[in-house]
Amino acid sequence: MKLTIRRGGGLAGMVAQTELDDRSLPKTDAEAFAGEVARANLHEQPEPAAARPWPDAQLYEILLEAAGPPISVHYTDETLPESVRLLVAWVDGRPERVESIEQ
Amino acid sequence: MSRNHRRAQCGIAPPDLLGRLAVEGDAQQREAAVRALATSAAIRSQRAVMGRLNRQLNLNLGQMIGFTVNPDRRLTIYDNQTNGRTFLPGVRVRDWGQPPVQDEAVNQAYDGSSATYEFYRDVFARNSLDGAGLELVSSVHYGIAFDNAFWDGAQMVYGDGSGRIFQVGGLTRSLDVIAHELTHGITELTAGLVYSKQSGALNESFSDVFGSLVKQYSLKQSAADADWLIGEGILVPGLGKALRSMINPGTAYPGDRQPGHMDDYVDLPDNNDPRNDNGGVHINSGIPNHAFALAANALGGFAWEKVGKIWYTVLTTRLRPNSQFDEAAQATVDVAGTLFSATEQDAVHNAWKEVGVLS
């Protein structure tokens, strides 16, 4: 299972990507990762539409690649569901994550 | 799989209806409508509606968003305590007139907001964002190691920075960043520039212009002495010197895609993809940014006195939500002739010619 978080816009206008692959994690942490992903419930989180984003709000694309077809959802700082925000924070706190700035 | 669903509107009266009731209803209706507007999550996300209500119905933004307009409280700083959106604004930690506290981010947000308020008051005789003394509300320590600062339609929000993109503590350290965010509030309440493609790039550019001018004003710098950088020194070392360069767009950091001329305009879709930046609003803002810096340098002296006044007049009286580069450019030329002389008008016209917007 791999989760990719792409963040763009924001004050900087830069595009940053953070990836976490469960194969890089110890077994118990991989299970915790799966639990965080399940709690985020990406399958069921609607993407709010129509409202204009806050100026300088970040745009998020969250891509989950696991069993079955990949899931890609889009949010902003305004619309990011709390459960997904917690997943993002969890991934950001893992030393195994791989980060890059897209040029 | 990518899905789109309309946001449910269950149980929420249309904001336009609430706005009319808030203005035209009887006392009971007014109170109920203002309370509904103030507490509605939906209205906080619908800035176009808020701006239109403010402009057309003269409905006070302070009432709409629940922050009291109090001449004795120019600004207030809150601590989000590393919570997220649902905890905004957070815990009040410093009121207007209170001495500094231990938390440096609080003091920086306080000082930066105060300096921005004083700039708009002293240079343009504008009393806060709405021209009517709206309390400036800021929340610091938003989220966890959050790499961003933004205007949410009602207040400023600052993360701590993660140390991966922004330096830890960098976002409140930069006066031009604070003024940039506050200027988004003015834009929302005046021109209402839609945050997409060219109108969005103009929205961004006005925030950069006045962000830079607030910094220049605080340092009493002439146009020639200004660095014309936005967010100088807030990125982590190695990522770049600043977020944007107004005088040399595209040179602020390796990979900076900002153009300085219409020939290099980056035409991106506005499709929620993080790579496309709402249709390039932080990218193509380099073109109007460049025009401003060129005009300011051509005229010399303090940039806020002439070119700044022209841009301020255009933002607050001439533009509309869907204004494009050419309309904004022509408006600045017209206003330059109205406020000043042919010298200033020529300098502004030449600047827009140099960036390829006017011929």
Contacts between the chains, C-beta under 8 A, distances in Angstrom:
chain1	res1	chain2	res2	distance
A	6	B	274	4.9
A	6	B	275	7.2
A	7	B	147	7.7
A	7	B	274	5.8
A	8	B	273	7.5
A	8	B	274	2.8
A	8	B	275	5.6
A	8	B	276	7.4
A	8	B	277	5.7
A	9	B	274	6.3
A	9	B	277	5.2
A	9	B	278	6.2
A	9	B	281	7.7
A	9	B	282	7.0
A	10	B	147	7.1
A	10	B	148	4.4
A	10	B	150	7.4
A	11	B	148	5.7
A	11	B	149	5.2
A	11	B	150	6.8
A	11	B	171	7.5
A	11	B	177	6.6
A	11	B	180	7.4
A	11	B	181	7.8
A	11	B	231	7.3
A	11	B	243	6.8
A	12	B	147	7.9
A	12	B	148	7.8
A	12	B	165	6.6
A	12	B	166	7.6
A	12	B	231	7.5
A	12	B	235	7.5
A	12	B	243	5.2
A	12	B	282	7.4
A	13	B	243	7.3
A	13	B	244	7.9
A	13	B	277	5.6
A	13	B	281	7.6
A	13	B	282	2.7
A	13	B	283	6.5
A	14	B	165	6.7
A	14	B	255	7.9
A	15	B	274	5.8
A	15	B	275	5.3
A	15	B	277	8.0
A	16	B	147	7.6
A	16	B	164	7.8
A	16	B	165	6.1
A	46	B	3	7.2
A	46	B	5	3.9
A	46	B	7	7.7
A	47	B	2	7.7
A	47	B	3	5.9
A	47	B	4	5.4
A	47	B	5	6.3
A	47	B	272	7.6
A	48	B	5	7.6
A	48	B	7	4.7
A	49	B	4	5.1
A	49	B	5	6.7
A	49	B	6	5.7
A	49	B	7	6.7
A	50	B	6	6.6
A	50	B	7	6.6
A	51	B	7	6.8
A	51	B	45	4.4
A	51	B	46	6.2
A	52	B	45	7.8
A	52	B	46	7.7
A	52	B	47	6.3
A	52	B	48	6.2
A	52	B	194	6.7
A	52	B	195	5.4
A	52	B	196	7.4
A	53	B	195	6.1
A	53	B	278	6.3
A	54	B	45	7.7
A	54	B	47	7.6
A	54	B	150	5.2
A	54	B	151	6.2
A	54	B	152	4.9
A	54	B	153	6.0
A	55	B	150	6.4
A	55	B	151	5.0
A	55	B	181	7.7
A	55	B	184	4.0
A	55	B	187	7.8
A	55	B	188	7.7
A	55	B	195	5.8
A	55	B	203	6.4
A	55	B	204	7.6
A	55	B	207	7.2
A	56	B	148	6.8
A	56	B	149	6.6
A	56	B	150	3.9
A	56	B	151	6.5
A	56	B	180	7.9
A	56	B	181	6.8
A	56	B	184	6.9
A	57	B	148	7.6
A	57	B	150	5.0
A	57	B	152	7.7
A	58	B	147	7.9
A	58	B	148	5.3
A	58	B	150	7.9
A	58	B	274	7.4
A	59	B	272	6.3
A	59	B	273	7.3
A	59	B	274	4.1
A	59	B	277	7.4
A	59	B	278	7.3
A	60	B	274	6.4
A	61	B	272	7.9
A	61	B	273	6.6
A	61	B	274	5.3
A	69	B	1	5.7
A	70	B	1	6.9
A	71	B	1	5.4
A	72	B	1	6.4
A	72	B	2	4.9
A	73	B	2	7.2
A	73	B	3	7.2
A	74	B	2	7.0
A	74	B	272	4.3
A	74	B	273	7.3
A	74	B	274	7.9
A	77	B	85	7.3
A	77	B	148	6.8
A	77	B	150	6.2
A	78	B	45	5.8
A	78	B	85	7.2
A	78	B	152	7.1
A	80	B	85	7.6
A	82	B	84	6.6
A	82	B	85	7.9
A	82	B	86	6.4
A	85	B	84	5.4
A	85	B	85	7.9
A	85	B	143	7.5
A	89	B	143	7.6
A	89	B	144	4.8
A	92	B	144	7.3
A	92	B	145	6.6
A	92	B	162	7.2
A	93	B	144	7.9
A	99	B	164	6.3
A	101	B	165	7.4
A	101	B	239	7.1
A	101	B	255	7.1
A	102	B	255	8.0
A	102	B	275	6.9
A	103	B	254	6.8
A	103	B	255	3.3
